[in-house]
Amino acid sequence: MYCILDIETTGGQYNEEGITEIAIYKFDGHEVVDQFISLVNPEKPIQPFVVKLTGINNAMLRSAPKFYEVAKRIIAITDGCIIVAHNASFDYRILQTEFRRLGYDFKKPTLCTVELAKKLIPDQLSYSLGKLVRALGIPMSDRHRASGDALATVKLFKMLLAKDVEKEILKSFVKTEIKAGMSPKLLDIVENLPSKTGIYYIHNEKGDLIYIGKSKNIKKRVNQHFTGSTSKCKKIQRDVFAVTFEETGSELIALLKESEEIKINKPIYNRAQRKSIFQYALYLNKSTTGYWALSIEKADGRKKEITSFTSLQEGKNALFKITEKHNLCQKINGLFDTKNGCFQYKIKECNGACLGIESPETYNERVQEFITENSFENNNMVLLDRGRTFDERSAILIENGVYKGYCFYELNYQITNIDILKNILIPMQNNRDVKTIIQSYLRKNKVFKIINF
């Protein structure tokens, strides 16, 4: 659990500042579950420049509670949490100073969103909260007030969690939970998981990732791991200490994240997925009679493939559908072994290429139509799909045929051009698996909208 906070102070000499306002949002990695917002009487005057900056003046604070009156609530809401703030060393120092005056030793692990942003979103012009969230398209209100700044930090932290493909933040969180002495109970773990689409991460007692998976129903899938009798399930049941998750809303983003994060983190029980899982591919070959033939073969990196498949049977099933949809010939595509016309010709769904009735030129035009339809080589497009909540959408960017990454955006914040999209994009690797995942998903499912640019 994280406590994302922001503090406004009187200004003044180092370690002599007093708190004038505090906002704390308790965040479980997905949503805010509790909050505490209050003006605080610092029992000392506010510096004039701070009054101009925040709008908080001495008159506003006369009837506000003093720090000792809110201290108990702060201890309660931050119990067992990691403190997160933009420039965390400042906010944490101020809190520790106030508690020290009361004779209480306030100690918590901290995360700084300035440092995280510099690592995960490099090359920004500024890392000040206002300029950074504006560049990233994060809505912000009540700038330089504790509540507005803390809420913007929540949204920024949520984006940083998504950009952290090596899951360093997640692993540090799990290690904090372990230090707190939580015991692993499989039923309790499952109960705390959502029945939503996303990625789940299974950790061992050291906090290390031992398995990464994706599902349209995270709770149901993890429950299958915990009740399964296969060798892998038994090992997971033996070693699991905690399960964390990330909702994606979009199944396509879940598939893409799973593929990349397995390759980066190499969990011990994802051995089969560390390399490419697409062992068979669809290739184009020219027959001796001039017709273009489509064939499923063992994947060969030296040859240019159209798309690929996890198994030979999956590839053949897809080729049957492609042949039928585009009025192609089963015999030419190696699906019907005969010396005469193919089965499709008998039911008038093949134009007779197998018997030389249709010219190679006309036939090959339809093959080319299929290849163009199913290839995004040199294409520029954005795939818009569902987000994690009803008022959010996801976007996947493909530029010059290369997968660049994905992002989430609020519906009331319109993406008006590609540069804005690039600012909030979570960069991802482009590889053979990614291309196949996107092609396969678009063959079987519909996204909300495809924008070509």
Protein Blocks (a to p, Z undefined) as FASTA:
>chain_A
ZZddddddebiaehiaccfbdcddddehlaccbdcdddddehiacdfklmmmnopafklm
mmpccfklmmmmmmmmmgoiacddehkllmmmmmmmmmmmnopacddddddfklmmmmmm
ghiabfcfklmmmmnopacehehiaklmmmmmmmmmmmmmmmmmnommmmmmmmmmmmno
pacdfklmmmmpccbddddddddfkopafbdcddfblklmmmmmmmmcbfklmmmmmmpm
bdcdddehiamlmmmmmmmmmmmnopaklmmmmpcfblbccdddddfkopacdddddddf
kbccfbdcfbfklmmmmmmmmmmmnopafklnopaccfbdcfklmnopaghlmnomacfk
lmmmmmmmmmmmmpcghiacddddddfbfkbccddddeehiafbdcdddfklccfbfklm
mmmpccddddfklmmmmmmmmmmpccfbdcdZZ
